[in-house]
């Protein structure tokens, strides 16, 4: 099975402040992405070469009660929330199911860009994982260009660190879907290392973002 890291989700309570943080951190302005209608969120995007960074925040133009937007609005600071892998979702679902987990999807998702283009993609979510957001969700961009190829380049992705309880269990799921990543035992956390024009940048989850439940 051929799967790859697609992107990392960095949650902030305010997108304007998150975009300013990105500019200060990387020396590059993130591109506004658009709104996730019905989910209470909006985003901005930056390429990391082989993957990309999604800065995600509540959308004040939407009612985000009971949505991810509400969870992000209550954050005291930004932090990594979760990550996504790209591949054939039917094959990924089979691999995940064989490890004993159920999945939801694939389901069609879309957003409109600032130029009016409608982007359409599919998502697949693992259900019931004890690893929370250390377990990735899955995406297929269908006929859309991958955002890593269409957004300002903030740097080059170097590594992803994952710690969780019962690391061999999560490692087994990732191996089943074709991802060769090291998972270590420890307190729930994610960290991404990026080489930028301003030096090495490490983005990490916080205690708040590590405990957000996305589904």
Backbone as a chain_set.jsonl record, in Angstrom:
{"seq": "XXXXXXXXXXXXXXXXXXXXXXXXXXXXXXXXXXXXXXXXXXXXXXXXXXXXXXXXXXXXXXXXXXXXXXXXXXXXXXXXXXXXXXXXXXXXXXXXXXXXXXXXXXXXXXXXXXXXXXXXXXXXXXXXXXXXXXXXXXXXXXXXXXXXXXXXXXXXXXXXXXXXXXXXXXXXXXXXXXXXXXXXXXXXXXXXXXXXXXXXXXXXXXXXXXXXXXX", "coords": {"N": [[0.85, -1.197, 0.0], [0.534, 2.242, -0.781], [1.079, 4.928, 0.99], [1.363, 8.292, 2.231], [2.667, 11.013, 4.22], [0.45, 13.647, 4.41], [-0.383, 16.23, 5.487], [-0.003, 18.563, 8.268], [-1.881, 19.625, 11.049], [-2.27, 22.631, 12.585], [-3.575, 24.172, 15.252], [-5.177, 27.22, 16.148], [-6.493, 29.896, 18.209], [-7.282, 32.191, 16.875], [-7.367, 33.038, 13.513], [-6.201, 35.248, 12.232], [-4.227, 35.992, 14.071], [-2.817, 33.631, 14.047], [-1.813, 33.571, 11.429], [-0.118, 35.742, 11.546], [1.688, 34.812, 13.434], [2.818, 32.728, 11.919], [4.09, 34.184, 9.863], [5.978, 35.593, 11.373], [7.441, 33.469, 12.384], [8.374, 31.91, 10.201], [9.059, 33.743, 8.278], [7.581, 33.995, 6.025], [4.524, 34.642, 4.404], [1.542, 33.037, 5.147], [-0.917, 31.548, 2.983], [-4.274, 32.46, 2.665], [-6.761, 30.051, 3.006], [-9.606, 29.108, 3.077], [-13.09, 28.66, 4.019], [-14.508, 26.135, 6.08], [-17.445, 25.158, 5.664], [-20.071, 24.62, 7.881], [-18.489, 23.256, 9.612], [-17.39, 25.083, 11.221], [-14.9, 26.259, 10.97], [-11.941, 27.844, 9.532], [-9.072, 28.269, 7.341], [-5.469, 28.658, 6.816], [-2.646, 28.198, 4.667], [0.587, 26.632, 4.225], [3.31, 25.529, 2.315], [5.436, 22.756, 2.954], [7.311, 21.606, 1.388], [7.501, 18.454, 0.801], [5.165, 18.043, 2.079], [2.513, 19.769, 3.863], [1.536, 22.61, 5.898], [-1.316, 23.172, 7.746], [-2.903, 25.83, 9.058], [-5.342, 26.172, 11.328], [-8.44, 27.482, 12.448], [-11.142, 28.913, 14.444], [-14.033, 30.015, 12.64], [-15.275, 33.116, 12.602], [-17.473, 33.965, 11.183], [-19.24, 31.933, 11.108], [-21.587, 29.903, 12.934], [-20.183, 28.168, 15.455], [-20.765, 26.465, 17.504], [-20.507, 23.43, 19.188], [-18.768, 22.379, 17.317], [-15.514, 21.704, 15.787], [-14.447, 24.217, 15.593], [-15.352, 25.506, 17.893], [-13.873, 24.174, 19.85], [-11.272, 24.964, 19.176], [-11.464, 27.69, 19.594], [-11.295, 27.955, 22.294], [-8.688, 27.569, 22.981], [-5.648, 28.396, 24.665], [-3.278, 28.906, 23.475], [-1.528, 28.344, 20.352], [-1.062, 25.108, 18.744], [0.117, 21.876, 17.57], [-2.395, 19.714, 16.408], [-3.29, 17.373, 15.014], [-2.632, 15.046, 12.311], [-2.498, 14.189, 8.809], [-2.714, 11.521, 6.451], [-2.12, 10.664, 3.038], [-3.631, 8.792, 0.438], [-4.957, 5.875, -1.293], [-8.175, 5.619, -0.325], [-9.937, 3.485, 0.03], [-8.254, 1.262, 0.121], [-6.725, 1.992, 2.333], [-8.708, 1.952, 4.31], [-9.252, -0.793, 4.418], [-6.786, -1.755, 5.398], [-6.675, -0.454, 7.913], [-9.0, -1.48, 9.108], [-8.296, -4.162, 9.322], [-6.634, -4.134, 11.485], [-8.32, -4.025, 13.558], [-9.749, -1.727, 14.009], [-12.548, 0.404, 13.332], [-13.764, 2.391, 10.557], [-14.818, 5.612, 9.302], [-16.327, 6.737, 6.43], [-15.175, 6.664, 2.961], [-15.869, 10.202, 2.825], [-17.215, 12.991, 1.094], [-15.767, 16.202, 0.965], [-15.583, 19.783, 0.847], [-14.361, 23.057, -0.087], [-14.47, 26.571, -0.858], [-12.169, 28.498, -2.657], [-10.398, 31.674, -2.448], [-10.413, 32.634, -5.008], [-12.691, 31.677, -6.012], [-12.741, 29.09, -6.891], [-13.868, 25.779, -6.445], [-12.801, 23.381, -4.292], [-12.662, 19.912, -4.055], [-12.568, 17.022, -2.101], [-11.879, 13.798, -0.548], [-12.428, 12.297, 2.651], [-11.345, 10.067, 5.226], [-11.955, 8.603, 8.333], [-10.475, 7.111, 11.175], [-12.033, 5.163, 13.725], [-12.547, 4.948, 17.226], [-9.922, 4.696, 18.142], [-7.399, 4.355, 20.595], [-5.432, 6.177, 20.601], [-6.074, 8.744, 20.044], [-5.564, 11.914, 18.596], [-3.025, 11.373, 17.753], [-3.202, 9.33, 16.067], [-3.503, 9.362, 12.597], [-5.842, 11.031, 10.351], [-7.311, 10.428, 7.09], [-6.814, 11.251, 3.626], [-7.885, 11.895, 0.28], [-7.096, 13.627, -2.511], [-8.369, 13.579, -4.911], [-9.183, 15.02, -7.942], [-7.983, 17.399, -7.423], [-5.244, 19.722, -7.111], [-2.545, 19.05, -4.939], [-2.265, 20.83, -1.885], [0.383, 21.245, -1.03], [1.754, 21.846, -3.272], [0.841, 24.254, -4.18], [0.986, 26.443, -2.527], [2.583, 29.09, -0.532], [6.029, 28.529, 0.196], [7.21, 27.537, 3.237], [9.295, 26.165, 4.298], [11.27, 23.135, 4.612], [10.011, 19.995, 5.318], [11.257, 17.899, 7.857], [11.082, 15.874, 9.917], [8.796, 13.799, 11.798], [7.668, 13.358, 15.039], [6.176, 11.066, 17.216], [4.57, 10.352, 20.206], [2.996, 8.122, 22.419], [0.813, 6.205, 24.56], [1.236, 2.66, 24.69], [2.798, 2.325, 22.281], [3.586, 0.345, 20.299], [1.121, -0.554, 19.325], [-0.046, 1.619, 17.857], [2.02, 1.94, 16.024], [1.769, -0.447, 14.641], [-0.651, -0.086, 13.26], [0.025, 2.044, 11.564], [2.04, 0.838, 10.046], [0.49, -1.058, 8.747], [-0.813, 0.448, 6.854], [1.141, 1.302, 5.245], [2.962, 3.221, 6.192], [6.044, 4.062, 7.369], [7.019, 4.841, 10.239], [8.537, 6.024, 13.257], [7.267, 5.353, 16.417], [6.997, 6.267, 19.75], [6.82, 5.26, 23.198], [5.136, 7.193, 25.626], [3.986, 10.329, 27.092], [1.047, 11.624, 25.5], [1.796, 13.153, 22.451], [2.786, 15.244, 19.685], [5.315, 16.216, 17.369], [6.87, 18.264, 14.968], [9.578, 18.77, 12.838], [11.004, 21.361, 11.009], [12.951, 22.677, 8.426], [13.786, 25.901, 7.873], [14.196, 29.151, 6.24], [14.811, 30.713, 8.313], [16.1, 29.111, 10.039], [16.041, 26.075, 12.051], [12.843, 24.959, 12.816], [10.661, 23.852, 15.285], [7.568, 22.48, 15.651], [5.06, 21.781, 17.98], [2.675, 19.766, 19.778], [0.486, 20.943, 22.369], [-0.436, 20.573, 25.844], [-3.132, 21.112, 25.828], [-3.897, 20.922, 23.043], [-3.151, 18.31, 22.512], [-5.065, 16.861, 23.726], [-7.452, 17.34, 22.497], [-10.434, 16.144, 21.089], [-11.122, 15.099, 17.969], [-13.063, 13.591, 16.701]], "CA": [[0.0, 0.0, 0.0], [1.344, 3.444, -0.92], [0.55, 6.075, 1.724], [2.385, 9.289, 2.552], [2.209, 12.104, 5.073], [-0.127, 14.714, 3.592], [-0.23, 17.532, 6.121], [-0.108, 18.707, 9.712], [-2.896, 20.597, 11.427], [-1.838, 23.474, 13.7], [-4.782, 24.897, 15.659], [-5.003, 28.506, 16.83], [-7.793, 30.472, 18.542], [-7.579, 33.27, 15.93], [-6.604, 32.841, 12.284], [-5.369, 36.427, 11.981], [-3.053, 35.885, 14.933], [-2.058, 32.479, 13.58], [-1.084, 33.946, 10.217], [0.972, 36.617, 11.974], [2.675, 33.903, 14.046], [3.511, 32.027, 10.841], [4.976, 35.143, 9.204], [7.09, 35.867, 12.289], [8.214, 32.245, 12.597], [8.994, 31.409, 8.98], [9.434, 34.808, 7.358], [6.762, 33.81, 4.831], [3.112, 34.833, 4.691], [0.66, 31.925, 4.789], [-1.997, 31.889, 2.065], [-5.607, 32.154, 3.18], [-7.336, 28.921, 2.292], [-11.046, 29.262, 2.924], [-13.942, 28.277, 5.136], [-15.106, 24.797, 6.1], [-18.831, 25.478, 6.009], [-20.711, 23.609, 8.707], [-17.533, 22.738, 10.59], [-17.04, 26.183, 12.118], [-13.478, 26.589, 10.894], [-11.317, 28.343, 8.313], [-7.658, 27.93, 7.446], [-4.422, 29.233, 5.978], [-1.797, 27.081, 4.284], [1.98, 26.858, 3.874], [3.983, 24.323, 1.856], [6.665, 22.303, 3.614], [7.993, 20.783, 0.41], [6.832, 17.175, 0.552], [3.912, 18.052, 2.823], [2.162, 21.166, 4.093], [1.025, 22.986, 7.21], [-2.629, 23.81, 7.773], [-3.212, 26.616, 10.247], [-6.801, 26.084, 11.376], [-8.967, 28.33, 13.512], [-12.583, 29.147, 14.354], [-14.498, 30.986, 11.653], [-16.244, 33.967, 13.298], [-18.652, 34.182, 10.351], [-20.115, 30.773, 11.264], [-21.9, 29.405, 14.269], [-19.329, 26.995, 15.624], [-21.135, 25.724, 18.697], [-20.511, 21.991, 19.002], [-17.868, 22.0, 16.225], [-14.088, 21.861, 16.067], [-14.202, 25.641, 15.785], [-15.566, 25.838, 19.301], [-12.732, 23.647, 20.6], [-10.099, 25.784, 18.901], [-11.683, 29.024, 20.15], [-10.993, 27.924, 23.723], [-7.261, 27.345, 23.205], [-4.895, 29.537, 25.193], [-2.156, 29.108, 22.552], [-1.548, 27.433, 19.227], [-0.299, 23.873, 18.874], [-0.262, 20.797, 16.675], [-3.557, 18.935, 16.843], [-3.275, 16.055, 14.41], [-1.981, 15.005, 11.003], [-3.248, 13.423, 7.811], [-1.977, 10.752, 5.457], [-2.783, 10.631, 1.741], [-3.53, 7.528, -0.282], [-6.226, 5.306, -1.731], [-8.916, 5.491, 0.924], [-10.504, 2.147, 0.168], [-7.17, 0.392, 0.568], [-6.392, 2.377, 3.701], [-9.775, 1.454, 5.18], [-9.034, -2.233, 4.59], [-5.64, -1.913, 6.283], [-7.056, -0.04, 9.268], [-9.987, -2.445, 9.616], [-7.612, -5.417, 9.652], [-6.006, -3.99, 12.802], [-9.382, -4.068, 14.555], [-10.424, -0.442, 14.112], [-13.532, 0.745, 12.326], [-13.524, 3.667, 9.888], [-15.982, 6.349, 8.8], [-16.041, 7.328, 5.133], [-14.828, 8.039, 2.584], [-16.924, 11.196, 2.684], [-16.803, 14.129, 0.269], [-15.636, 17.488, 1.64], [-15.195, 20.815, -0.111], [-14.32, 24.468, 0.309], [-14.269, 27.499, -1.967], [-10.993, 29.336, -2.5], [-10.653, 33.104, -2.634], [-10.633, 32.902, -6.43], [-13.986, 31.117, -6.381], [-12.618, 27.682, -7.254], [-14.349, 24.842, -5.436], [-11.95, 22.216, -4.121], [-13.427, 18.757, -3.571], [-11.71, 15.902, -1.743], [-12.523, 12.8, 0.292], [-11.802, 12.045, 3.944], [-11.628, 8.822, 5.934], [-11.578, 8.752, 9.73], [-10.48, 5.922, 12.023], [-12.918, 5.303, 14.868], [-12.284, 4.138, 18.408], [-8.509, 4.525, 18.46], [-6.973, 4.814, 21.916], [-4.318, 7.112, 20.425], [-6.58, 10.084, 19.796], [-5.106, 12.608, 17.397], [-1.756, 10.841, 17.274], [-3.626, 8.543, 14.913], [-3.883, 10.299, 11.544], [-6.987, 10.776, 9.486], [-6.824, 10.111, 5.757], [-7.349, 12.149, 2.603], [-7.625, 11.681, -1.145], [-7.375, 14.914, -3.141], [-9.117, 13.354, -6.151], [-8.644, 15.748, -9.093], [-7.418, 18.675, -6.981], [-3.809, 19.807, -6.841], [-2.234, 18.99, -3.507], [-1.875, 22.154, -1.388], [1.837, 21.381, -0.898], [2.282, 22.311, -4.552], [0.164, 25.475, -4.622], [1.02, 27.463, -1.48], [3.908, 29.621, -0.241], [6.917, 27.561, 0.828], [7.727, 28.011, 4.519], [10.499, 25.414, 4.632], [11.281, 21.73, 4.215], [9.712, 19.041, 6.374], [12.376, 17.02, 8.191], [10.722, 14.687, 10.686], [7.608, 13.776, 12.649], [7.815, 12.553, 16.247], [4.902, 10.693, 17.82], [4.626, 9.586, 21.44], [1.668, 7.709, 22.866], [0.853, 4.974, 25.334], [1.161, 1.473, 23.835], [3.312, 2.731, 20.97], [3.558, -0.71, 19.274], [-0.213, -0.661, 18.736], [-0.161, 2.637, 16.81], [3.001, 1.622, 14.999], [1.217, -1.53, 13.827], [-1.651, 0.47, 12.346], [0.721, 2.822, 10.536], [2.698, -0.122, 9.162], [-0.548, -1.728, 7.945], [-1.232, 1.32, 5.753], [2.309, 1.652, 4.444], [3.724, 4.344, 6.73], [7.167, 3.595, 8.175], [7.323, 5.922, 11.173], [8.869, 5.615, 14.617], [6.331, 5.776, 17.458], [7.608, 5.97, 21.036], [5.961, 5.296, 24.377], [5.262, 8.409, 26.412], [2.796, 11.164, 27.176], [0.552, 11.917, 24.15], [2.398, 14.364, 21.878], [3.28, 15.291, 18.309], [6.275, 17.282, 17.097], [7.317, 18.303, 13.583], [10.775, 19.582, 12.632], [11.014, 21.996, 9.687], [14.124, 23.504, 8.152], [13.31, 27.104, 7.191], [15.231, 30.154, 5.995], [15.128, 31.282, 9.622], [16.671, 28.068, 10.872], [15.214, 24.925, 12.373], [11.618, 25.277, 13.562], [9.96, 22.68, 15.804], [6.185, 22.714, 16.04], [4.667, 20.698, 18.876], [1.374, 19.829, 20.428], [0.464, 21.387, 23.757], [-1.317, 19.709, 26.638], [-4.495, 21.373, 25.361], [-4.174, 20.394, 21.717], [-2.977, 16.858, 22.526], [-6.258, 16.225, 24.311], [-8.653, 17.639, 21.716], [-11.039, 15.021, 20.377], [-11.608, 15.568, 16.683], [-14.273, 12.837, 16.392]], "C": [[0.884, 1.245, 0.0], [0.657, 4.619, -0.242], [1.7, 7.029, 2.036], [1.795, 10.322, 3.492], [1.69, 13.225, 4.182], [0.064, 16.084, 4.236], [-0.361, 17.447, 7.63], [-1.084, 19.828, 10.03], [-2.45, 21.323, 12.703], [-3.002, 24.384, 14.075], [-4.432, 26.16, 16.436], [-6.386, 29.075, 17.159], [-8.227, 31.586, 17.604], [-6.74, 33.081, 14.679], [-5.712, 34.042, 11.978], [-4.089, 36.367, 12.807], [-2.176, 34.706, 14.497], [-1.249, 32.793, 12.339], [0.074, 34.891, 10.554], [2.08, 35.802, 12.628], [3.49, 33.201, 12.963], [4.502, 32.943, 10.136], [6.196, 35.442, 10.067], [8.016, 34.662, 12.415], [9.003, 31.844, 11.371], [9.495, 32.501, 8.041], [8.686, 34.743, 6.045], [5.298, 33.97, 5.233], [2.318, 33.616, 4.248], [-0.44, 32.413, 3.861], [-3.337, 31.524, 2.697], [-6.223, 31.05, 2.342], [-8.81, 29.104, 2.019], [-11.774, 28.747, 4.146], [-14.416, 26.836, 4.973], [-16.543, 24.967, 6.601], [-19.467, 24.304, 6.752], [-19.798, 23.021, 9.763], [-17.03, 23.826, 11.542], [-15.593, 26.612, 12.055], [-13.108, 27.235, 9.563], [-9.817, 28.133, 8.455], [-6.77, 28.813, 6.582], [-3.379, 28.141, 5.785], [-0.38, 27.52, 3.92], [2.579, 25.538, 3.424], [5.213, 24.05, 2.693], [7.428, 21.364, 2.687], [7.212, 19.526, 0.097], [5.496, 17.057, 1.257], [3.515, 19.511, 3.023], [1.596, 21.36, 5.495], [-0.32, 23.675, 7.032], [-2.79, 24.525, 9.106], [-4.729, 26.735, 10.295], [-7.322, 26.795, 12.611], [-10.488, 28.415, 13.41], [-12.892, 30.17, 13.278], [-15.568, 31.842, 12.311], [-17.499, 34.249, 12.493], [-19.642, 33.024, 10.455], [-20.511, 30.593, 12.729], [-21.081, 28.149, 14.476], [-19.601, 26.244, 16.932], [-21.195, 24.225, 18.377], [-19.6, 21.495, 17.898], [-16.411, 22.075, 16.681], [-13.736, 23.326, 16.286], [-14.368, 26.065, 17.221], [-14.393, 25.362, 20.151], [-11.497, 24.522, 20.403], [-10.243, 27.175, 19.513], [-11.284, 29.092, 21.614], [-9.523, 27.678, 24.026], [-6.601, 28.6, 23.771], [-3.683, 29.859, 24.319], [-2.266, 28.099, 21.425], [-0.747, 26.173, 19.489], [-0.747, 22.855, 17.842], [-1.429, 20.015, 17.256], [-3.466, 17.512, 16.312], [-2.578, 16.13, 13.067], [-2.791, 14.105, 10.089], [-2.283, 12.684, 6.897], [-2.8, 10.682, 4.182], [-2.595, 9.259, 1.098], [-4.891, 7.09, -0.778], [-7.052, 4.952, -0.504], [-9.554, 4.123, 1.106], [-9.455, 1.161, 0.66], [-6.771, 0.701, 2.005], [-7.438, 1.845, 4.675], [-9.603, -0.032, 5.45], [-7.891, -2.47, 5.573], [-5.96, -1.564, 7.728], [-8.018, -1.049, 9.885], [-9.327, -3.749, 10.036], [-6.879, -5.346, 10.987], [-7.04, -3.958, 13.92], [-10.124, -2.763, 14.756], [-11.466, -0.292, 13.018], [-13.17, 2.094, 11.7], [-14.845, 4.296, 9.464], [-15.584, 7.019, 7.497], [-15.709, 6.247, 4.119], [-16.057, 8.954, 2.429], [-16.376, 12.405, 1.936], [-16.818, 15.411, 1.094], [-15.227, 18.524, 0.608], [-15.075, 22.17, 0.566], [-14.056, 25.305, -0.923], [-13.051, 28.361, -1.674], [-11.364, 30.8, -2.715], [-10.896, 33.453, -4.093], [-11.965, 32.344, -6.915], [-13.941, 29.669, -6.806], [-13.126, 26.815, -6.111], [-13.441, 23.62, -5.429], [-12.769, 21.088, -3.5], [-12.459, 17.614, -3.287], [-12.497, 14.938, -0.864], [-11.709, 12.567, 1.56], [-12.243, 10.694, 4.495], [-11.12, 8.978, 7.357], [-11.556, 7.4, 10.437], [-11.351, 6.184, 13.25], [-12.435, 4.422, 16.02], [-10.825, 3.927, 18.75], [-8.194, 5.081, 19.846], [-5.905, 5.899, 21.818], [-4.774, 8.531, 20.076], [-6.021, 10.673, 18.524], [-3.659, 12.291, 17.03], [-2.018, 9.899, 16.096], [-4.036, 9.508, 13.804], [-5.287, 10.031, 11.027], [-6.454, 10.722, 8.063], [-7.557, 10.922, 4.693], [-6.974, 11.66, 1.21], [-8.039, 12.965, -1.856], [-8.084, 14.787, -4.493], [-8.46, 14.112, -7.303], [-8.01, 17.084, -8.72], [-5.896, 18.597, -6.871], [-3.586, 19.737, -5.346], [-1.773, 20.365, -3.033], [-0.376, 22.337, -1.186], [2.458, 21.981, -2.15], [1.755, 23.68, -4.969], [0.225, 26.617, -3.614], [2.439, 27.932, -1.177], [4.754, 28.616, 0.545], [7.523, 28.161, 2.096], [9.036, 27.33, 4.893], [10.372, 23.988, 4.134], [11.021, 20.847, 5.433], [10.893, 18.105, 6.578], [11.938, 15.746, 8.904], [9.44, 14.912, 11.474], [7.889, 12.86, 13.827], [6.444, 12.322, 16.857], [5.175, 9.928, 19.104], [3.204, 9.322, 21.913], [1.827, 6.497, 23.768], [0.62, 3.799, 24.387], [1.576, 1.811, 22.405], [3.291, 1.61, 19.931], [2.195, -0.859, 18.602], [-0.391, 0.353, 17.608], [0.815, 2.366, 15.682], [2.49, 0.523, 14.075], [0.18, -1.047, 12.839], [-0.966, 1.229, 11.218], [1.437, 1.9, 9.539], [1.693, -0.781, 8.228], [-0.997, -0.882, 6.769], [-0.033, 1.883, 4.981], [3.094, 2.849, 4.915], [4.791, 3.815, 7.685], [7.63, 4.733, 9.075], [7.635, 5.355, 12.545], [7.839, 6.203, 15.58], [6.92, 5.351, 18.797], [6.582, 6.043, 22.153], [6.207, 6.585, 25.153], [3.952, 9.146, 26.491], [2.36, 11.548, 25.772], [1.129, 13.226, 23.597], [2.765, 14.142, 20.417], [4.313, 16.406, 18.212], [6.766, 17.147, 15.661], [8.516, 19.238, 13.485], [10.804, 20.051, 11.178], [12.29, 22.807, 9.553], [13.671, 24.694, 7.312], [14.47, 28.063, 6.955], [15.63, 30.853, 7.286], [15.68, 30.236, 10.59], [15.684, 26.945, 11.126], [14.043, 25.351, 13.244], [10.984, 23.954, 14.005], [8.563, 23.095, 16.246], [5.726, 21.524, 16.864], [3.233, 20.865, 19.341], [1.548, 20.412, 21.826], [-0.405, 20.417, 24.541], [-2.77, 19.877, 26.201], [-4.766, 20.684, 24.026], [-4.012, 18.87, 21.659], [-4.228, 16.138, 23.009], [-7.556, 16.614, 23.604], [-9.15, 16.383, 21.035], [-11.661, 15.542, 19.101], [-12.877, 14.848, 16.268], [-14.715, 12.078, 17.628]], "O": [[1.884, 1.289, 0.716], [-0.237, 5.239, -0.818], [2.86, 6.622, 2.096], [0.577, 10.491, 3.56], [2.405, 13.701, 3.3], [0.606, 16.996, 3.612], [-0.763, 16.428, 8.193], [-1.104, 20.857, 9.354], [-2.277, 20.709, 13.756], [-3.374, 25.268, 13.304], [-3.522, 26.171, 17.265], [-7.354, 28.771, 16.462], [-9.414, 31.904, 17.536], [-5.517, 32.975, 14.772], [-4.584, 33.871, 11.514], [-3.002, 36.654, 12.306], [-0.949, 34.775, 14.57], [-0.115, 32.332, 12.205], [1.125, 34.84, 9.914], [3.264, 36.062, 12.411], [4.711, 33.091, 13.075], [5.625, 32.534, 9.841], [7.314, 35.534, 9.559], [9.231, 34.816, 12.537], [10.173, 31.477, 11.477], [10.261, 32.228, 7.117], [9.096, 35.356, 5.06], [4.884, 33.485, 6.286], [2.411, 33.206, 3.092], [-0.851, 33.57, 3.942], [-3.513, 30.415, 3.202], [-6.207, 31.108, 1.113], [-9.224, 29.241, 0.868], [-11.166, 28.438, 5.171], [-14.69, 26.382, 3.862], [-16.81, 24.924, 7.802], [-19.407, 23.158, 6.309], [-20.259, 22.367, 10.698], [-16.346, 23.546, 12.526], [-15.097, 27.259, 12.977], [-13.868, 27.177, 8.596], [-9.33, 27.852, 9.55], [-7.236, 29.592, 5.75], [-3.237, 27.259, 6.631], [-0.163, 28.608, 3.387], [2.378, 24.519, 4.086], [5.937, 24.963, 3.089], [8.105, 20.442, 3.142], [6.35, 19.532, -0.782], [4.77, 16.082, 1.059], [4.114, 20.401, 2.418], [1.229, 20.404, 6.177], [-0.448, 24.632, 6.269], [-2.811, 23.889, 10.16], [-5.335, 27.332, 9.405], [-6.724, 26.721, 13.685], [-11.06, 28.026, 12.392], [-12.105, 31.085, 13.033], [-16.67, 31.353, 12.56], [-18.492, 34.721, 13.046], [-20.76, 33.118, 9.949], [-19.835, 31.081, 13.635], [-21.259, 27.166, 13.756], [-18.758, 25.479, 17.401], [-21.848, 23.809, 17.421], [-19.639, 20.312, 17.56], [-16.119, 22.459, 17.814], [-12.84, 23.645, 17.067], [-13.608, 26.895, 17.718], [-13.965, 26.062, 21.068], [-10.763, 24.79, 21.355], [-9.246, 27.779, 19.91], [-10.968, 30.167, 22.123], [-9.139, 27.586, 25.192], [-6.952, 29.72, 23.402], [-3.124, 30.952, 24.409], [-3.004, 27.118, 21.525], [0.137, 26.156, 20.346], [-1.849, 22.949, 17.301], [-1.449, 19.694, 18.444], [-3.555, 16.554, 17.079], [-1.998, 17.159, 12.719], [-3.659, 13.356, 10.539], [-1.184, 13.158, 6.61], [-4.029, 10.646, 4.231], [-1.531, 8.649, 1.205], [-5.863, 7.84, -0.697], [-6.668, 4.078, 0.273], [-9.695, 3.656, 2.236], [-9.736, 0.322, 1.516], [-6.512, -0.205, 2.796], [-7.094, 1.344, 5.745], [-9.787, -0.486, 6.579], [-8.012, -3.294, 6.479], [-5.571, -2.278, 8.652], [-7.868, -1.427, 11.047], [-9.755, -4.374, 11.006], [-6.539, -6.379, 11.562], [-6.683, -3.875, 15.095], [-11.033, -2.689, 15.583], [-11.291, -0.797, 11.909], [-12.364, 2.844, 12.251], [-15.853, 3.609, 9.291], [-14.618, 7.781, 7.455], [-15.927, 5.062, 4.369], [-17.119, 8.534, 1.969], [-15.222, 12.793, 2.119], [-17.769, 15.672, 1.831], [-14.597, 18.189, -0.395], [-15.619, 22.395, 1.647], [-13.493, 24.827, -1.908], [-12.912, 28.893, -0.572], [-12.484, 31.125, -3.108], [-11.525, 34.471, -4.385], [-12.33, 32.511, -8.078], [-14.985, 29.068, -7.058], [-12.846, 27.088, -4.944], [-13.325, 22.913, -6.43], [-13.487, 21.303, -2.524], [-11.627, 17.276, -4.129], [-13.633, 15.217, -0.481], [-10.48, 12.63, 1.552], [-13.364, 10.243, 4.259], [-9.995, 9.428, 7.575], [-12.504, 6.623, 10.318], [-11.396, 7.307, 13.752], [-11.977, 3.299, 15.811], [-10.507, 3.064, 19.569], [-8.671, 6.153, 20.217], [-5.513, 6.477, 22.831], [-3.948, 9.412, 19.84], [-6.003, 10.014, 17.485], [-3.12, 12.878, 16.092], [-1.155, 9.702, 15.241], [-4.85, 10.399, 14.05], [-5.848, 8.955, 11.232], [-5.263, 10.946, 7.845], [-8.739, 11.238, 4.826], [-5.903, 11.094, 0.993], [-9.208, 13.349, -1.809], [-8.363, 15.795, -5.142], [-7.292, 13.869, -7.608], [-7.55, 17.819, -9.593], [-5.336, 17.541, -6.576], [-4.356, 20.305, -4.572], [-0.969, 21.006, -3.709], [0.101, 23.471, -1.169], [3.547, 22.553, -2.103], [2.172, 24.215, -5.996], [-0.412, 27.651, -3.815], [3.401, 27.247, -1.526], [4.256, 27.939, 1.444], [8.249, 29.153, 2.044], [9.8, 27.849, 5.707], [9.487, 23.667, 3.341], [11.718, 20.938, 6.444], [11.462, 17.582, 5.62], [12.373, 14.654, 8.54], [9.053, 16.042, 11.772], [8.3, 11.714, 13.642], [5.649, 13.25, 17.001], [5.932, 8.957, 19.096], [2.329, 10.182, 21.82], [2.864, 5.835, 23.742], [-0.106, 3.925, 23.401], [0.818, 1.615, 21.455], [3.002, 1.886, 18.767], [2.12, -1.248, 17.436], [-0.837, -0.009, 16.52], [0.478, 2.542, 14.511], [2.744, 0.551, 12.871], [0.123, -1.53, 11.709], [-1.331, 1.078, 10.052], [1.436, 2.158, 8.336], [1.994, -1.035, 7.061], [-1.508, -1.416, 5.785], [-0.169, 2.807, 4.179], [3.826, 3.449, 4.128], [4.469, 3.189, 8.695], [8.526, 5.496, 8.714], [7.074, 4.337, 12.951], [7.574, 7.405, 15.559], [7.303, 4.193, 18.962], [5.604, 6.786, 22.071], [7.35, 7.013, 25.316], [2.924, 8.66, 26.02], [3.214, 11.78, 24.917], [0.968, 14.283, 24.206], [3.017, 13.02, 19.977], [4.199, 17.424, 18.895], [7.045, 16.042, 15.196], [8.479, 20.362, 13.986], [10.652, 19.259, 10.248], [12.664, 23.542, 10.467], [13.225, 24.524, 6.177], [15.588, 27.823, 7.411], [16.669, 31.511, 7.345], [15.721, 30.452, 11.801], [14.627, 26.871, 10.497], [14.216, 26.01, 14.269], [10.796, 23.048, 13.194], [8.404, 23.958, 17.11], [5.974, 20.378, 16.488], [2.663, 21.956, 19.301], [2.641, 20.372, 22.391], [-1.04, 19.537, 23.959], [-3.543, 18.92, 26.2], [-5.745, 19.95, 23.889], [-4.662, 18.21, 20.848], [-4.424, 14.954, 22.735], [-8.641, 16.258, 24.063], [-8.359, 15.634, 20.461], [-12.607, 16.329, 19.135], [-13.698, 15.422, 15.553], [-15.722, 11.371, 17.59]]}, "num_chains": 1, "name": "protein.A"}
